[in-house]
Amino acid sequence: MTETVLIYFLFLLTIARLLLFLEPSAIQSVDIIRRTKLKDVVDAVVWAGVVALVLIHFVVRSFYIPSESMLPTLQVNDYIMVNEFIYDFTEPARGDVVVFHPPPTYTGPNSDLIKRVIGVAHDTVEVRDGKLLLNGVEIEEGFLPEPMSGAFNQMVVEPGHIFVMGDNRNSSRDSRSALGQIPLDHLVGRAELIFFP
């Protein structure tokens, strides 16, 4: 929808710019200066729109946060920008906040999900006594809203997969349960910034 509106807007601006060149032969110099300035403004807007279209279509995408699973990092109704290009050149790292397509076995809403990468290939992930252990070492996570409840037995992350968890650990369906390990080819991109509100 956004791309379609932007394309129509750019089309109309391009038509307006072309009309500026259709000058009658007897135009006063003041009109020429006005038209030149207007043409420059229209050119700038058209180029900005073209750049925006390329970015929206090939590099970044907006993503809406519908749930509390990433509190306090991301709030319900936040909009974030997701870099869709990054994982073409690098592997996801522990701590990245990623957007991904849910696996076919997932029974929740059929939309992309967002979680934090906890483990990458060959890592051992475990939750014991409310503490996250990565490769046998307790990980300090000061950003969590409350201590984790429950336990999760050791799991080794398979090659070509990541292990993800929501920051709101007690209210997140993630790799500990419903999602399992996420294949790398399910990744949409990495969350880069919150742009609204």
C-alpha positions, 0 to 999 in steps of 0.5 A, a space after each residue: 500500500 505504502 509503495 503504491 501511494 509513493 509511486 503515484 505521488 512520484 508519477 504526479 511530481 514527474 508530470 508536474 516537472 515535465 510541464 515546467 519545461 513546456 514554456 511559451 516563447 514569450 515568458 518574462 525572466 521572473 517567470 523563468 526564475 520561478 519555474 527554475 526554483 520550482 523545478 529544483 524543488 520538484 527534482 529534489 522531492 522526486 529523487 528523495 521519493 526514488 531513494 525512499 522506494 529503493 530503501 523500502 523495497 530492498 533494504 529496510 522495512 517497518 515492523 509493528 510490535 503487537 505484543 508484550 513479548 519484547 518488553 521492556 526493550 520494545 513496547 506494544 504499538 512500537 514501530 521499528 525499522 528492520 534492516 533486511 540486507 544485513 544477513 546477506 553479508 553476516 551471520 546473526 550474533 548473540 544479542 541481535 533483535 531479529 524479525 523472522 518468519 515463524 516455522 510451519 509448526 508454529 500454531 500462533 498468528 501467521 505473521 512475522 515475529 521478533 525476538 532476541 538471538 540467545 544462541 547461534 550454531 553449536 551453542 548450548 542454551 539452558 535455563 536453570 533456577 531462573 538463570 540463563 546459561 550459555 555454554 555453561 556460563 551464566 549470562 547477566 541480563 539486566 534489561 529483563 523486567 523480572 526474573 525468569 520462572 521455570 527451567 529449560 533443559 540443555 539444548 545445542 543449537 543446530 548448524 544453520 539455526 538460532 535460538 531466540 527468546 523474548 525479553 519478557 521471558 515469562 510472557 514469550 512464546 519462543 525457542 524454549 517452546 512453541 518455536 523451537 530453533 529458527 532456521 537462518 533462511 527464515 530471517 527477515 532482518 535485524 531490528 535497527 531502530 524504533 521510529 514511532 512513537 
